Amino acid sequence: MLSLIADASQVEAAYGLKARKSFLFSAIRLDSYPFVAPLIAQTDKQRYLLVRQQEQGNALSAGVPKEEIRFYAPWVTIDPRIVADTPASASLASLVQELADGAAVNLAADIVYSHYLALSGSVELVVADQDPTPVAAYELDLKEVLARFAAWRETGVSTARRLIENVEHLSGLAEEFTTGEDSRFSALKTLVGDRSLDALLLAAPPNFTEATGFAQPDGAVGLWLAGSDKLIVLAPEGTSGVSGAAVGQFPSIGAAVRALAGGARTGVEEEWISVGLARELEREGAELVPLSAALGHWRDIRDHEDLAFQVVAARASVFAIEEALAWAEEGLDAGRSFTELDINAVYVKKVAEFRTVNEIPFGIEPYFTNLHSSNRMLFPGPPVDYPINDETTCIQLDAGVRIVCDGVNVATSDMARSLPRTAAAKEAYEFFFDVVREGIIGQLKPGVVCEDVHEGTLRYLAPHLDRMVRIGMLGTDVDFNTEYRKRNVGHLMGKQESFANELRPGYKHVLEVGSYGAAEIPWRYENAAIGTEDLWYIGRDRTYIVSKR
């Protein structure tokens, strides 16, 4: 029988691999890490690491033997050569079906629920149950939660005003800052009501902290009760630091939901909770409704309420990223050699410097870091101990920070700059700034639909593609438009990079005053992995490029 294992400690023991350190998207997807994390597929005779192809370069850089890896979810690339000798199954479900070869598949209890949903019906499943964990329940005072966020926002507004006071191109942006507007609970009630839910379980960190206003203890979940509009925290017995009034103790989360919810329909984050928890809930009579994307949307559309924090994050990012690459360029021009990790160390130091020099009264921490030399790979990935020297053709630094108040993420950033070292890459990079700032952000205004922005970007690029071919930055062996329609040219934010609202085909979300996000052109071809990305905000009178110095 084929067994699927998600336990990170087993992945590390088998492959020496720490997914959240070595795999980029495991770090980016704060609300869906279990969905993108690597899995072990094991039989009596074989063992493979199952990895999304977007992490191909990271798995190989971490030293995992290629013959022990099976890739799925093909990665979108305009340079087909980098995946030509590495097949990838269309999906995890198709890969598991192939490996199972008609036999049943055993799922460990910690496999994410979304994988169970995808595999159901395609293979016979034998699913392990999780041991119940007794929990205590605490009811939060919603007014106290709102007051906590309002107090943080007052500090955020005064700080952001100081930062941009003399930034001419952001003139007027401070007038968009707010401390009094907070729709988190009204929007949550709408989400629940639109889907006729009786309860909503909040287990993923960005959703838990966004609802409760405090750092998430291990094993704790939030529970929104639709009938009474109450917010309950369920925490393992003995957990300290949980605010709220004690309302009971239960033998498990499932039992607590059954006792507290007014009905069966229960919203869950299918890309976060385990199949073990899902089955526990179902045994207690819950009818599960997957809501990972809907909760991402709930965060995305309220970003303007935390705009001041977003601005601080953007200004910290542009300073640290551009300063780190300037350090690298100066070193290369002087004939010095160093490593990707050295550049990363400068980047982290510059984040801390930004906070100190600007007297930022709350935390600024790394969120994710995509930093690599094109000589090592064209895939996105965290830095490793790889040499940077006169043979380096391009360095990409695509990174974000998180703004933290008392352990709660109140904003994140996502932007990219590059250090091209060849004439062709330098020309392309200069052009991509025009694409991002004119071709993408230039379209953004109230009433624009996400997918239409993508189509407009392709039209903006079209007259320039021949030039990219002539300078060796694009081939003629792929249909560029077809391939680029498979990926986005930006996304909203929402306490992390959004996977609910992207600037790509199929996404119908309409941008409004207050929409906030990133616009990007990742261009990986030949010997250059170029990232160009800026953060934008649609204001009442105009659209701002917040990550422009």
Beta strands, then each sheet from edge to edge (+ up, - down):
strand 1: 2-5
strand 2: 39-42
strand 3: 47-52
strand 4: 69-72
strand 5: 88-89
strand 6: 105-107
strand 7: 125-127
strand 8: 135-139
strand 9: 199-202
strand 10: 221-225
strand 11: 230-236
strand 12: 245-250
strand 13: 265-268
strand 14: 287-290
strand 15: 338-339
strand 16: 363-373
strand 17: 387-388
strand 18: 394-405
strand 19: 408-412
strand 20: 415-420
strand 21: 490-492
strand 22: 516-525
strand 23: 528-538
strand 24: 543-545
sheet 1: 5+ 4+ 3+ 2- 1+ 6+ 7+
sheet 2: 12+ 8- 11+ 10- 9+ 13+ 14+
sheet 3: 15+ 17-
sheet 4: 16+ 18- 19+
sheet 5: 16+ 18- 20+
sheet 6: 21+ 22- 23+ 24-
end
